[in-house]
Amino acid sequence: MLLVTSAAHMRRALATFRKQGINPIPVATDYEVPEHVGPLPAWVPTWQRLGRANRAIHEWFGYWQYALRDKL
């Protein structure tokens, strides 16, 4: 069985399936590749970088919530 989901959600999705005794083959989609934005160094915040950080933090909290609720 293939588990096809966003690369950002794969860790949580795969752990959820495995908790149910299902061991799918993970197939991640829509990888985000950071773009170099002009002459700014990579550590300088931009709207795009803040958006990626927001999505990553959202997924981390979702994973922790699943773990706290014993879904993983």
C-alpha positions, 0 to 999 in steps of 0.5 A, a space after each residue: 500500500 502506498 501512502 501519498 501525502 504532502 512531504 510536510 505531513 508525511 512524518 505524522 501520517 506515516 506514524 498514524 498508519 503504523 500506530 494502526 498496524 499498517 506499514 505503507 510505503 511513503 510517497 511524499 509529494 510537493 516538496 518545498 525548495 527554498 529559493 534564494 531571494 535576491 542579495 539577502 543572506 539566508 538568515 534574513 526573514 522574508 515573507 516566503 521564509 516566514 511562511 515556510 517557518 509557519 507551516 513547519 511549526 504548525 506541523 510540529 505542533 500537530 505531531 506533538 498533539 497526536 503524540 499527546 493524544 496517543 494517536 502515534 
